[in-house]
């Protein structure tokens, strides 16, 4: 077997050649690094952390041939004991099965390198003492996530059955997620759909990009113009899929990036206001209650900086 090499840097890079043929990529990785569980390998593949012969793959069932070169990014193991923190939550709805909150701008959803405290998960653990163990240690109860500077409605499960039910709704596209975003530019038509696969950027590993389907995953975003404001446009986005940075990547790919997006757009001032993050807000979430099946629709008001900027643009136009 060809020796496995691991670079002692962050992130760890595991590189090796397949010593034999495997019917599935996750099986090959599990044999190469047995201290990492197969389910964890599947998560890393789905997150775009594995390349085969220099191409990122999201297929855990990808057949592997003898001699294929496999490279995987491994987060450095860190001991983690989450301590509840009394961080205020804007609760939109809560019962014994679910809690829906309005996440503010700047709040990280779950612990990650550089964010081992002060996250939404820490706040939830203080608010819901029975949450630990629901869905994993670092993301207890988390059904879906929002980027740090994206605000708005998030749903959290308080039981294991509720978590599975809500995740199934997202997968089946019966949970409707709608976002308001201010974009720079003017979309060419009042409504439209962006159907373009998203995968890891070929050279910037921390970025996502529109890719060929074999190098990414299907991603569908519907949009409709809500208000034209000079060179800016308020757009309503609806997700069919939930890829990392999906709206931000699709909007930039279409030629009208989200205002204030430091990764895919441009930062700076808009009507004299300095922005440090994207103006994207999870405006409305519609789901079926995991126990009663009753339809719930929750709406979160725009954060102050977003609302104030809209008013300023309206005064100019």
ZIMOUR-V150861 format. One record per pair of residues at least 6 apart in sequence whose ideal C-beta (glycine too) atoms are under 8 Angstrom apart, sorted by the first residue. I is the first residue (numbers start at 1). GAP is how many residues later the second one is. Records with the same first field share a line. If there is no record, write none. Layout:
# ZIMOUR-V150861
I = GAP ; GAP
This chain:
# ZIMOUR-V150861
1 = 18
2 = 14 ; 15 ; 17
3 = 13
4 = 10 ; 11 ; 12 ; 28 ; 29
5 = 9 ; 10 ; 11
6 = 6 ; 7 ; 8 ; 9 ; 68
7 = 6 ; 8
10 = 66 ; 103
11 = 62 ; 63 ; 64 ; 65
12 = 61 ; 62 ; 63 ; 64
13 = 58 ; 59 ; 60 ; 61
14 = 18 ; 19 ; 56 ; 57 ; 58 ; 59 ; 60
15 = 54 ; 55 ; 56 ; 57
16 = 16 ; 53 ; 54
17 = 50 ; 51 ; 52 ; 53
18 = 10 ; 46 ; 47 ; 48 ; 49 ; 50 ; 52
19 = 47
20 = 46
21 = 42 ; 43 ; 44 ; 45
22 = 6 ; 9 ; 41 ; 42
23 = 38 ; 40 ; 41
24 = 36 ; 37 ; 38 ; 39 ; 40
25 = 20 ; 25 ; 27 ; 32 ; 34 ; 35 ; 36 ; 37 ; 38 ; 39 ; 45
26 = 12 ; 15 ; 16 ; 19 ; 34 ; 35
27 = 11
28 = 36 ; 42
29 = 7 ; 12 ; 16 ; 21 ; 41 ; 43
30 = 6 ; 7 ; 8 ; 11
32 = 38
33 = 8 ; 41
36 = 38
41 = 9 ; 19
42 = 18
44 = 6 ; 28 ; 29 ; 30
45 = 12 ; 13 ; 14 ; 15
46 = 12 ; 14
47 = 197
48 = 8 ; 10 ; 151 ; 152 ; 160 ; 196
49 = 23 ; 24 ; 25
50 = 6 ; 7 ; 20 ; 21 ; 22 ; 23
51 = 6 ; 19 ; 20 ; 21
52 = 10 ; 12 ; 16 ; 17 ; 18
53 = 15 ; 16
54 = 15 ; 17
55 = 159 ; 160
56 = 143 ; 144 ; 159 ; 160
57 = 158
58 = 141 ; 158 ; 159
64 = 6
73 = 132
75 = 38
76 = 37
78 = 35 ; 38
80 = 31 ; 36 ; 57 ; 58
82 = 29 ; 39 ; 40 ; 43 ; 50 ; 55 ; 56 ; 58
83 = 34 ; 39 ; 42
84 = 38 ; 41 ; 42 ; 45
85 = 32 ; 33 ; 37 ; 38 ; 40 ; 41
86 = 37 ; 40
87 = 20 ; 31 ; 33 ; 35 ; 36 ; 39
88 = 35
89 = 12 ; 34 ; 35 ; 38
90 = 11 ; 12 ; 13 ; 14 ; 210
91 = 8 ; 9 ; 10 ; 36
92 = 8 ; 9 ; 10 ; 61 ; 206 ; 208
93 = 6 ; 7 ; 203 ; 205
94 = 6
96 = 62 ; 63
97 = 60 ; 61 ; 62 ; 65 ; 192 ; 193 ; 194
98 = 57 ; 58 ; 59 ; 60 ; 64 ; 68 ; 191 ; 192
99 = 25 ; 28 ; 29 ; 42 ; 56 ; 57 ; 59
100 = 53 ; 54 ; 55 ; 56 ; 185 ; 196 ; 198
101 = 19 ; 52 ; 53 ; 55
102 = 49 ; 50 ; 51 ; 52 ; 198 ; 199
103 = 6 ; 17 ; 43 ; 47 ; 48 ; 49 ; 50 ; 51 ; 179
104 = 47 ; 199
105 = 44 ; 45 ; 46 ; 172 ; 198 ; 200
106 = 42 ; 43 ; 171
107 = 11 ; 12 ; 13 ; 41
108 = 7 ; 10 ; 11 ; 12 ; 40
109 = 10 ; 11 ; 12 ; 30 ; 33 ; 36 ; 37 ; 39 ; 45
110 = 9 ; 10 ; 11 ; 28 ; 29 ; 32 ; 35
111 = 6 ; 8 ; 10 ; 11 ; 27
120 = 34
121 = 17 ; 18 ; 19 ; 21
124 = 7 ; 16 ; 17 ; 32
125 = 6 ; 7 ; 15
128 = 13 ; 28 ; 30
130 = 28
131 = 9 ; 10 ; 25 ; 27
132 = 8
133 = 7
134 = 6 ; 7 ; 23 ; 24 ; 25 ; 26 ; 29
135 = 6 ; 7 ; 22 ; 25 ; 28
139 = 6
141 = 15 ; 16 ; 17 ; 22
142 = 14
143 = 11 ; 12 ; 13 ; 14 ; 20 ; 23 ; 24 ; 27
144 = 10 ; 11 ; 26 ; 33 ; 98
145 = 9
146 = 6 ; 8 ; 136
147 = 98 ; 101 ; 131 ; 133
148 = 129
149 = 111 ; 127 ; 128 ; 129 ; 131
150 = 29 ; 127 ; 128 ; 130 ; 131 ; 132
151 = 129 ; 130 ; 131 ; 149 ; 151 ; 152 ; 155
152 = 27 ; 129 ; 130 ; 131 ; 148
153 = 129 ; 130 ; 131 ; 132 ; 145 ; 146 ; 147
154 = 128 ; 131
155 = 11 ; 20 ; 130 ; 132
157 = 6 ; 8 ; 9 ; 133
159 = 131
161 = 129
162 = 128 ; 129
165 = 125
166 = 9 ; 121 ; 124
169 = 6 ; 118 ; 119
170 = 7 ; 72
173 = 67
174 = 113 ; 114
175 = 110 ; 111 ; 112 ; 113
176 = 62 ; 108 ; 109 ; 110 ; 111
177 = 61 ; 62 ; 65 ; 105 ; 107 ; 108
178 = 58 ; 59 ; 60 ; 104 ; 105 ; 106 ; 107 ; 108
179 = 57 ; 58 ; 59 ; 60 ; 68 ; 101 ; 102 ; 103 ; 104
180 = 46 ; 54 ; 55 ; 56 ; 57 ; 100 ; 101 ; 103 ; 122 ; 126
181 = 53 ; 54 ; 56 ; 66 ; 70 ; 77 ; 78 ; 97 ; 98 ; 99 ; 100
182 = 47 ; 50 ; 51 ; 52 ; 53 ; 76 ; 77 ; 78 ; 97 ; 124 ; 127 ; 128
183 = 49 ; 50 ; 51 ; 52 ; 68 ; 73 ; 74 ; 75 ; 76
184 = 47 ; 48 ; 72 ; 73 ; 74 ; 75 ; 81 ; 82
185 = 46 ; 47 ; 48 ; 70 ; 71 ; 72
186 = 42 ; 45 ; 47 ; 70
187 = 36 ; 38 ; 46 ; 48 ; 67 ; 69
190 = 34 ; 35
191 = 31 ; 32 ; 33 ; 34
192 = 30 ; 31 ; 32
193 = 27 ; 28 ; 29 ; 30
194 = 25 ; 26 ; 27 ; 29 ; 56 ; 59 ; 60
195 = 23 ; 24 ; 25
196 = 14 ; 23 ; 54 ; 57
197 = 13 ; 14 ; 15 ; 16 ; 18 ; 19 ; 20 ; 21 ; 22
198 = 10 ; 11 ; 12 ; 13 ; 18 ; 19 ; 21 ; 45 ; 46 ; 47 ; 48 ; 51 ; 52
199 = 9 ; 10 ; 12 ; 16 ; 17 ; 18
200 = 7 ; 8 ; 9 ; 11 ; 16
201 = 6 ; 7 ; 8
202 = 7 ; 9
207 = 38 ; 56 ; 57
208 = 35 ; 36 ; 37 ; 41
209 = 40 ; 44
210 = 6 ; 39 ; 40 ; 43
217 = 24 ; 26
218 = 23
219 = 22 ; 24 ; 27 ; 30 ; 31
220 = 19 ; 20 ; 21
221 = 16 ; 17 ; 18 ; 19 ; 20 ; 25 ; 26 ; 29
222 = 15 ; 16 ; 17 ; 18
223 = 12 ; 13 ; 14 ; 15
224 = 11 ; 12
225 = 8 ; 9 ; 10
226 = 7 ; 8 ; 9 ; 10
227 = 6 ; 7 ; 83
228 = 6 ; 89
229 = 81 ; 84 ; 85 ; 87 ; 88
230 = 83 ; 86 ; 87
232 = 27 ; 38 ; 81
233 = 23
234 = 76
235 = 16 ; 21
236 = 47
237 = 10 ; 14
239 = 7 ; 8
243 = 6
245 = 18 ; 19
247 = 11 ; 33
248 = 9 ; 10 ; 13 ; 15 ; 16 ; 17 ; 30 ; 32
249 = 15
251 = 6 ; 7 ; 13 ; 14
252 = 6 ; 9 ; 12 ; 13
257 = 7 ; 8 ; 9
258 = 6 ; 7 ; 20 ; 21 ; 22
259 = 6 ; 11 ; 16 ; 19 ; 20
260 = 7 ; 10 ; 15 ; 16 ; 17 ; 18 ; 19
261 = 6 ; 16 ; 17 ; 19
262 = 14 ; 15 ; 16
265 = 13
267 = 8 ; 9
268 = 6 ; 7
269 = 6
270 = 39 ; 43
271 = 38 ; 41 ; 42 ; 45
272 = 40
273 = 32 ; 35 ; 36 ; 39
275 = 30
279 = 26 ; 27 ; 30
281 = 19 ; 21 ; 22 ; 25
282 = 18
283 = 16 ; 17 ; 19
284 = 13 ; 14 ; 15 ; 16
285 = 12 ; 13
286 = 9 ; 10 ; 11 ; 12
287 = 8 ; 9
288 = 6 ; 7 ; 8
289 = 6 ; 7
301 = 6
302 = 8
